[in-house]
Amino acid sequence: MEYIAHINAETAEQQKLIDHLNGTAYRAKKFAEKFGAEEIAAQCGMLHDIGKYSCAFQRRIRGSSEQVDHSTAGAQVAFKEYRDVPAAFCISGHHGGLPDGGSRADTGDMPTFQGKMKRVVGRDIEDFGAYSDEVSASKAVIPMELCGDNKSRFFFVRMLYSCLVDADFLDTEEFMSGGGVARGGYDDISALWEKLELYISSWRDPKTELNKKRCEILSTLIDSGEGEKGLFSLTVPTGGGKTVSSMAFALRHALTHGMSRIIYVIPYTSIIEQTQAEFEKIFGEENVVAHYADVNYEADESKAEMDRRRLSTENWDAPIIITTSVQFFESLFSNRSSRCRKLHNISDSVIIFDEAQMLPVPVLRPCVYAISQLVGKYGCSAVLCTATQPSLARLFKEELPNITIRELCPDLSDMFDVFRRVKFVFTGKLSDDELAERLLDEKQVLCVVNSKRQAQQLFLRIKSGCSAYHLSTAMTAADRQETLSVIRTLLKDGKPCRVVSTSLIEAGVDVDFPVVYRALAGLDSMIQAGGRCNRERKRPPEESCVYLFETDEKPPRAIEQNIGATRHVMRSHDDILSPAAVEDYFSFLFYTLKDDKALDLKDIIGQANSAKLPFATVASQFKIIDNADRTVFIPIDEGERLVHELTGAGPGKKLLRKLGRYSVGVYPEYFESLIASGAAVRVAENAAVLHDMDLYDRECGLKFSAEGGKALFG
């Protein structure tokens, strides 16, 4: 019998199984070379599909309807013959996802790793013994420097898994496309550095004090890029030009050390489009990938694995990746092949965490652990980039005792004096009516509140008869970008412009208002809101007020302790903008108000340190934003054509990248209500296309539930 792995339904061409195993092994080996795990990765590739040597699978691939578990076979060989636990885990989960380790009491009908290892050949899984006639495999050396303890092993298995599943997908894709899929073709790091040098060449002769300081920061970072790899902080006040300066450091650093790519991690989808536009202007859109959201097309053992949708998932193969904290960290803790295939491409990269102070406190310790693994074992350099540097040194010291965080711009006091542009005024409590009246009295004003509900209600109060705008993550990226474009034009032309926004506008959005109102929140958020006031220092600081106020609405529970830490700083420091006040705020928040459990609310680190390796459990529990992980595509403007292409011809990676600009993230309950009511049509496990366009408003976003009465905002 000729054993085959895949059949192309369009051409009837068959791929020999041994060719697929060799192709996958070769790719996995190349991916893992960057972190010294090439031998075990090649073993994963050679063994992952040996279950397809069963007669049952060969009947199934030729058209029968029988269900076949083809992943357990290779996992059992790796585990029982070679005692290779990491490879066995990866192979066992290369379709359904990395399983929980389970316990020795588990039986063969259970989905845990221990259960799968108890499945009996000839009874629970089909006989695959014919593999030994074609496949040559031997025990691989497990790189103990990468997995010498439980926490390191927990991370290593994911990186190894990434090499396997991406190699599997790419080899399959090449066969299914007849070798015609265009991949790569990006500029290398040296070419990107030349483009950046050309872009900043006009900045070399600054005229104003502000621009002189920005150029000084830029030059300092370029010089710092030639230093050793490691962990860095970049503490630059708002308006200091840290986006381009941090990219200059990253490219110079990557060029110096022969590193693969730059990954720019931002806190919100709301500013991906701004950062994307800036980087595309410098480097060309062909070199920049903005990854908004994953669309999961998973397949279990019983479903067709040749669905082209699975092959379209993102693998971060471009030299410049822009993504969100949600996408970055949840992928690092995921167990799904569609989310994990990109992880190996993080190794040997420079990772910039923009607005690093916005890492959520309940997962702060797991985030520090993940960054530490990447820096300590996978050849990465990481930059914690912010105007208000959080006090993370103590947490990093626990994970990286031999690595010190190096500040790239050490002269902080001088910089904060140069970039000081506002004064903060505490107004006390304001009702929504009083707040609306104040906003209407201003010609140009920004108001930032703590909830989507209040933002929407306040906007509707001031909307009638004036130039008012609303910004929210319930809007698509395309609509946010359009709204911001109008806002910037009005501000530049001196025309009336009143904006109500949630905190999304604080994360580096480039706008310049003469007056800002900010609901009491964490000190870092209030300082970031102040960064939207008098940004270019066209007015004296004393004439540029940031009014801090309390509202009748109770603040979200998630920021109650942040507000408590802010009150502590306001009592203890005359100047809440000073570096000393910021340091006091984070120290008080992290280490006084909160205990260790609060920094890792779901005990992710404790579970990662378990010998049971609970991959599926951790994946379900680790959330940067709790449960906001469903995607709704909105068919407006170009999005209408893209949605038609998605539902007609099917997805591709480029199509999904473009569609991200026309998507909104929602909670599972709301997502399912849209599907159940017919207001949206499911196109993937976690994605749907909005059908009832009455539910989307271009000013406010996705406003109401499918039942028509319950507000989405909360």
N, C-alpha and C positions, 0 to 999 in steps of 0.2 A: 504494500500500500504506500502511496505517496502522501506524506503527512503535510497538510496545508494549514496555514494560520489564518488567512483572510481570503475572501473572494470579492473582487470589485463588481458590484451589482450592475454597473453600467457597461463594463467591457467584458465581464466574465473571466477576466484574468485572475489567476491564482498566485498567491504568495506562498512559497514553501515555508514550512514552519522553521526549519533550521536557518533559513535566510533571515527570518524575522528575529530569531534569537540572537544570531550573530550581529545583526544590525543594531538591535537594542543594546546588547552588551558593549559594542564599540562606542555608541553614543554615551551611555551611562559612564563608561570608563573615562571618556574625555571630559565630561562634566565634573566628575569627582577628582580629577587631577589637581584642581585648584586648591583642594584642602587635604590631599594626601590619602584619599580613600578609593583610588582607582581600581585596586584589585578586588575589593569586596563589591564595588559597584558593578564591575564586569560579571562577577558571579551572579549577582541579582538578575542582570540582563539575560544570562544564559539559562537560568533556572525558572524565570518567572512564568513562562507559558508551557512548561513541560507537561502539564495536565492535559494539553491539547493532543498529546500522543495517544489518548484513549480512543477506542473505537466509537464510543458514544459521542465524543466531541466531533470526530470526523464525520459522523452521520449528521450531526446538528449543523456543522458549517456547510454541509451540502444540501441542507433544506429540511431536516427533520425538526420537530417541535420540542424534542426532549430537553429538559433542563440539565445542565452539566456544571458542576463546580470544578473549574480548571485552575484555580489559584492555590488551593490547599496542597496540591501535589508538590510543587516546587518548594513551598514553605516547609513541608515535612522533610524533604531531602536536605534542605539547608540546615534544619534544626537537628534532625536525628542522625544524619550521616556526618555532617561537618560541625555540629554544635555551634552554628553561626546564628545567634539570636537576632542581631540587627537585620541581617538579610532575610531571615525567616519572617519577621514582622512585616517588612516591606513587601515581600512577595505575597503574603497572605492577604494584604490589603490593597493590592494594586488596582482592583476594580471597586470594591465596596468601601474602601477607606481603611486606614489603620485602626485595628480593633483594640479594645481593652485587653490587657494581659490576662485578666481573670485569675482563677485559683486552680489548684490541683484537683479540687472537687468538681470542677466543671466537666460536663459530659459532652460527647461528640455532637449533640444536636444544638449546642450553644454557640453563639457567634463570637465568643472570645478567642484569643490566641490559644489558650490552653485547651479549649474545646475543639478547635480545629486540629490541633496536634493529636487528638484522640480519635479522629475519624479513621475508620478502617478501610484500607484499600480493598476493593472488591465488594464492599457492602455499603459504605457511606460515600465513597468517592470511587470513580471508575479506575480500572487498572491502567496505568500509564507506563508500564515497564519498557515499552518499545523505545522510550527516549534514549536509553543507554546505547542503542545502535547508532545514533546520530550525534548525541550531545556529549561533549567532553568537558567535565567540570571537576574541580578539586577544591580542597579547603583553602579559603582565602585568609590572609592575615588581617585580623581586626585591628584597626589603628587605635590602640588603647589611649594614646594621648588625646584623642577626641572623645572617648567614652569611658574614661577610667573610673568615673563615679556615676551614680544614678542620674543626677541632674544633667550631666554632660551626655550620657547615653540617651536620655529622653530627647535631647535636642539633636544629637547625631542621627538617630533613626529617621527623624523628619527630613534632614538634609539628604540622607541616603535615599529615602523614599522619593524625594523630589527628583533626584538624578534618574531613578528607575522610571517613574511615570512620565516624565518629560521625554526621555529617550523612547519609551514605548509609544507615546503619542506621535512623536516626530517620525519614527520609522513607519508607523502605520499610515500617517498622512502622506509620506513620500510615495508609498506604494499605491494608495488610493487615488492620488493625483497623477500617477504616472511619472513622478519625479518633477512635476511642473510647478510646485508651489514655490513662489519666490520668497526666500527668507534672507535675512542679513542685508547686505548692501549699505550698511550704515557707515558714516565717517568714523575714523578711528580717533582716539583721544587727542593725538597730536594735531589733527586737522581741526578738531573742535576748539583746541586751545588757540590756534591761529585765528579762528573766527572770533573768539572772545577778545583777543588782543586788538583786532581790527575795530571791534565794537567800542572798546573803551579808549581807543587812541585819542578821541576828541575830548576826553575828560582830563587830559594831562596838564592843561593850563587853567586851573579853576580861578574864578574871580572873587567869589564871596567866601566869607569865613566858613559858612556851612559846607560849601562844596570843597573847600580846602581840606576840611576835616574828613569828609567822605573819601576824598582821594587818598588821604593819609591812611585811613582804615583799609582801603583797597590795596594799597602798596604793601602794608603790613601783612595782610592775608596772603598775598601772592608770595612774599618771601617765606612766610610760615609754611606754605605748601611743600617746601623742599625738606621739611623736617621728617622725623621718624613717624611711622604709623602709630596709631593709638586712639585715645579718647580725648576729645577736645570740647571746650566750651567757647562760644562766641557771644559775648555780652555786648551788644550794640544797641544804643537807644533807638527808639522808633524814629525813622527818618534818616538813619545813618547809612542807608543803602546796603543792608545786609544781604538782600537776595542775590544781587550780582556779585558782591564781595565774597559771599560764602561759596558761590559757584566758581569764582576765580580760584579760591583756595582749593576746592575739590578737584578742579581740572589740573591745577599745577601739581597737586599731591598725587593724583592718578598718573600723570605723566612721569613724575619722578620715580614712582614705584611700579610702573607697568601694570596698573590696576584696570579692571574691566569696564566699569560704568559708574555713573553718579545716580544715586537714588535720593530724590528730594521728597521728604515726608512732611505733609502739612496737616493741620488738625481738622480741617473741614473741606468738604467738596466745594464749598462756596468760593474758595479762592483758587481752585485748580485752574479754572479758565484764565484767570489773571496771570498766574505764574506760567502757565502753558504758553500764553500769547507772548510773554516777555522772552521766554527761552526760544520759542520758534522764531522770533524776530532775530535773535542772535545766531542760532545754530541751524535754522531751517527745520520746517515741520517734519521732514523725513527722519530726523534724528531724535525726536522727542515723542515719548508715549505718555499720555495722561491716562491713568487707570482709575476710573470712577468707581466701578462696582463689578463684582463677579456675577456672572450668570451661570448657575450650576446646571450642567447636563451630565448627571452621573448615570452609570449603568451598573446593575448588579449582574451576577453570573448568568441569570436567565434571560437577560435582554441583549438585543443586538449591540455589539460593541463597535460596529462600524459606523454608527451614527455620526455624521460629519460635525454635528453640534458639539460633541465632546472634544473634537480636535481643535475647535476654535477658541478654547479657553486661553487666557493670557499667560505668557511665560517670561515676560520681562527680558526680551532679548535685545532691546535697543540700548544705546549708550547712555541715554538720559531718560530716567523714569521719574514721573511725578505721580505721587499717590497720596492717599490719606493715612492717618494713624490707624483708622479702622481697618483698612485694607492691608496695611503692612503687618500690624501685630496680630490681627485675627488669622491671617494666613500662616504666620509663624506658629500659631497654636492650633491650627486646623488639622483634621485627619483626612480631609477629602482630597482626592487626586486633582480635581479641577482647581483647587485653591493652592495646593502644595507644589504643583509642577514648576512654579517659578522660583522656589526658595533657593535652589542651588545657584541661581544667577545673582543672588544677593552677595554670595561670598566674593571676596576680592574686590569689593566696591567701597566707594566713599559714600556714606549715608549722612545726609543733612536732615536733622530733625528741627524743622522750622517751628517757632513758638513752642519750644520744648516744655515750657511751664504748663501747657495745657494737657499734658498726659494725665488721664483721669486717676485720681488718688486711689480708688478701689482696686486698680490693677497696676499701681505704680511699681511695686516690687517685681511682679512678673515681667513688666516691660524692661526694667533695669537688668533682670536676668537674661532676657533675650538679646539685648544690646551687648551685654558682657560676653555672651557666648560668641557672637559674631566678631567682636573685636579680639577676644582672647584666643579663639581657635579657628576662625574662618577668614583671616586675612583682611578684615574690614577696618576702616577708620570711621569713627562716628563723631559728628559735630552736633552738640546741643546748642542750638542757635536761638537767641531770645533777647528781648530788651529787659526782661526780669528773670534772671537766672535762678531756677529753683535750687534748693540745697540738697543735691543728690549725691554729694561726695561720700557721705556715710554709707549709703546703700550700695554705691559702686565699689567701695572699698571691701564690702563683704563678698562680692562676686569676683573682683579683680584686685586682690591685695597687693599685687606688684605693679599695678598701673595707676598713675596719677592723672586726674583730669587737668589738661593744660589749657589755660586761657589764651586765646589767639589775639585778644586786644586787652592787654593788662592795665592800661592807663584809664581806669573807669571813671574816676572822679572828674577829671578834665573833660572827658567826653560828655558826661551827663550835664555839665555846666554849659557846654557849647550847644547841646541839642535841647536845652530846656526852653519850652515854648508856651507853656500854659500855667495857669494857677488853678488849684482845686478849691471849690467853695461848697461847703455842706449846707444844704437848704432845709434839712429836716424832712418831715413827711409831706408828700403831695398826693392829693387824690387824682384820679385820672382826669377829672374835669379841670382841676387846677393845672395839671401838667399840660393838657391840651391847650388851655388858654395861654400858657407861657410859650408853647411852641408856635402858636399862631401869631404871637407878638414878635417873633423873630423872622427876619427875611430869609436867612439861611441857617438851618439848625439840624443837628443829628441827635436823635434820642435812642438810647440803647436800653432795652429792658430784659428781664430774665426769663420770659416765657413767650412761646409763640402765640398763646392766647391773648396775652396783654398787648403784644405787638400788633396783632390784627385788630383788636378792639380800639386801640389808640389811633391807629391809622385811619380806621373808619370814622372816628370822631373828627379828625382834622381834614379828611379828604375833600369834603364838599367845598367847592369854591376857592380852592387854593392849590398850589403846586406841591402836592404831597406824594411820597413814594414809600414803598414797603419792601423790606428784604427779609427772606426767610428760606430755610432749607426745604420748605414745602414747594418752592418754585424750582423749575428746571435750571440747570446751569446756564442754558442759552438765555432764558428770561432774566436771570440774575445779571448776566453779562450785559444784556440790552438795557436793563434798568440802571445799572451802574454807569453805562456809557452816557445815558441821558443826564444822570445826576452830575457827572463830571463836567459835562458841557454847560449845564446851568450854573454850577459853581464857578467855572472859569469865566463865564459871561456876566457874572454878578446878578443873575436873575433869581427870583424866589425859588427856594428849594428846601422842603422840610421832609426829613427822612426818619422813619421809625424802623428799627431793626432789632433783631436778636443779636446775641454776642458774636454771630458769624462775621460781622463787619470788622471786628477787632483783630482778626487773624491776618493782618498784613494787607488788608484791602486799601488801595491807594486812593484816598479821598482827603479833601482838605476843607473843613468847616470852620467858620469863625467862632461858633458856639456849639458845645456838646452837653447834653444831659445824659447822666448814667445812673441807673438804679444801683443801689448799694449791692456790691458783689465782692468777689475776691479782689485783693489789692492788685494782682496781676491784670485782671480783666479791666479794672478801672484805669490803670495806667495805659493799657492798650487802647481803651476808648479815647483817652487823652491824646493818643498818637494820631487820631483822626482830626484833631483841632490844631489850627495854625501850623500845619505840617511843614510848610516851606518857610516858616518864620517871617512872614510878611508883616506881622503885627507884633508889637511888644508883648511879652508873656502876660503882663498884668492886664492887658486888654483882651486876652483870649481865655475865657473861663470854661472850665469843665465843672458843671453843677452836679453834685452828688446828692441823691435824694432817696428816701424810702417811700414805699407805696403801701396802699391799703391791702394789696394782694400779698399773701404769704409767699416768701421766696421758695423756690423748689427745694425739696429736702436735700438734694445732692449738693447744694452750695451753702447750706446753713452754717457748716463749720468754717467754710471759707469766709463768710461774712463775720463770724465770730473772731477769726484771726485778723480781719481787717479792722474791726473795732479795737482790738488789742494794739495794733500798730498806730491807729489814730490817737489813742490815749498816750502812747509811749514816744511818739516822734513828731516833731514840729513839721518836718519835711517828709511827707510820705513818698516822695519821688526818689529819695536818696538811696544809694546802694545798701546802706545800713538798714534802712526800713524794710527794703525788699528781702534782705537776708533774714531779718527778724520775723517777717511774715511767714516765710516758708518753713523756718525752723519751728516756729510756734504751731503752724498748721500740721506739719508732718510728725513732729516728735513730742509735742505737748498735748494738743487737742486729740490726737489720734494715737492709738496703740498699733503694734505691729500687725494685728489682724486687719485693721482698717486699710492698710496699704496693700493687702492681698485678701480681699473680702471672701473669695471662694477657695482660699488655700491652694492656689495653683502651684506654688512652689513646693508645698508639702506633698502634693500629688506627683509632681515631676520628680521628686526625690524618692519616690516609692519604687521598689524593685518590681512591682506589678505592671508598671508602664501603662497607665490608664489613658491611652490616647483618645479614645472616643469620648470618654467622660470629660476630660479637660477641654476638648474641642467644643463640647456643648455648653460648658460653663464659662469659658473665657469670652467676655464681650467688652469691647471698648465703649460702645453705646448699646445698652441692653436691648437686644431684640430688634433694633432698627435695621434689619438685614434682608428686607424684601425690596425688589426693584419694580417700579411701575414706569413703563415707557409712555411718553406723552406724544401722540402723533400730531404735532404742530410744526409749521414751516418745513424745514428740511427733514425734521423728525417724521413727518408723514410719509415721505418717500422712503426713508430708512426703515420704518416699521413695515411698510409694504414689501420691501426687499427681504426683511427678516421673516415675515410670515409666508412669503412666496418661495424664494430660492433657498431660504435657510440662512443661518448665521455664518459669519466668518470673523476672524479676529479683527480685521480692519473695520468691518461693519459694527461690531460691538464697541470698538473704541469710539467711533463717531456717535453711536447711539447714547453713550454715556452723558452727552450734553443735553439729552432730551429725556432724562430719567429723574425720578424722585424716590428716595428711600422711605419706606413706611414700615410700620410694625406688623407682625404676623396676623394679629386679629383683624386689623383693617384690611390687609391684603386678602385674607380669606373671605371677608364680607364682600369685597369687590367682585371676587370670582363667583361667589354663591349667588349674588344678585344679578349677574350678567353685565355689571358695569365695567368689567375688565375680562380679558381673555388670557388664560395662562399660556405662556410660550416656553416656560422652563420651570423647574422645581421651585425656584425662588424669584421668578420674573413673570410679568404680565404686561399686556398692552391695554391702556385705558380705552374703553369703548364709549362710555357716557361722558362726553366732553363738557357737559354741564357741571361736572365735578371739579373741573380745573379752571381757575381764574388766573389770568396772566399777571395780575397785580398782587394777588394773595397766595397763589399756588393751589395745591390740592387741598381743598377746603373742608369738605364734608364727607361723612361716612356714606357708604352705599345705601344705607337706610334713609338718608336724606336729612336726618335731624341731629345726629350726634357729631359734634365737632371733632375734627382730627387733632386740633391743637390742645395740648395739655401740659 
